[in-house]
Amino acid sequence: MLNELFQVWRDLLTPQNPPEPKPDLQMVDWLPSVPHDRRIPDERDFSKRTIPASFVVVHTTGAGIVQKAFDKGIKDCREVARYACRYYARSGNGVSTHFLIDWDGYVWQILPLGVQGWHAGWKTNVRQLYAGTDWQRWSHPLGGSLAAQPPAGGYAAWKEAFPGLDSPAQLLPEGAPSPNTGSISVDLLAVPAGGPWTEAQKDTLNSLTLELCDRMNVERTAVTVLPHSYLDPMRRMTVKKSGKVQELAWDPKGWDDLLDFGS
């Protein structure tokens, strides 16, 4: 018994090994973890960053790209992902993204991290509306107008997610005119037939956003990793069949299921 007590006492006095320091990850143009065969460079002329990257915007490619690949007889996961990357990288296309995560959880990179992508920009009229609270009276994502009152049920999910804010403009770093500035874009390859995200996609999204936040030297939180709809709720909401209730395209509960901010 005395020997056991002595051992406990000695263990308490013995200094414990400190945890291994976290590696100091530097910002790079191309992630070393993405091999060259999964880099599909977009050769268009993108602006160098004027504001350091400090947050991640998560998108879905949408089912349209996947269907285009299927129509061409492309069904293999890797080849569908390659087709989607080349779609983003083609000339004449007004959109771009830094990363894509395919159904098997593999990461593809299209843009170097040192440039600003075209994935969540605000046109001048949208930016002006987000400068105040008038945007909350926007009546419909496409072809909408300002109503006298906010639409029934509209933007409730956004207000619930950010109770202390009046506008998504307050989520941006100082000096950023739109979410494109100061952000890194990650696209999830849409699952056919509107199916749920694969577990591999979820796992990779968690690990990739953790790495990106480490490289940006920011903590990964619900305001440093955001779905596109939270940054542009005026144009990224859906209208229910009743035509009266409008809400965000991404359910906050679904977003919580997609990312584990407690990790």
Secondary structure, 3 states (H helix, E strand, C coil): CHHHHHHHHHHHHCCCCCCCCCCCCCCCCCCCCCCHHHECCCCCCCCECCCCCCEEEEEECCHHHHHHHHHCCCCCHHHHHHHHHHHHHCCCCCCCCCEEECCCCCEEECCCCCECCCCCCCCHHHHHHHCCCHHHHECCCCCCCECCCCCCCCCHHHHHHCCCCCCHHHHCCCCCCCCCCCEEEEEECCCHHHCCCCHHHHHHHHHHHHHHHHHHCCCCCCCCEEEHHHHCCCCCEEECCCCCCEEECCCHHHHHHHCCCCC
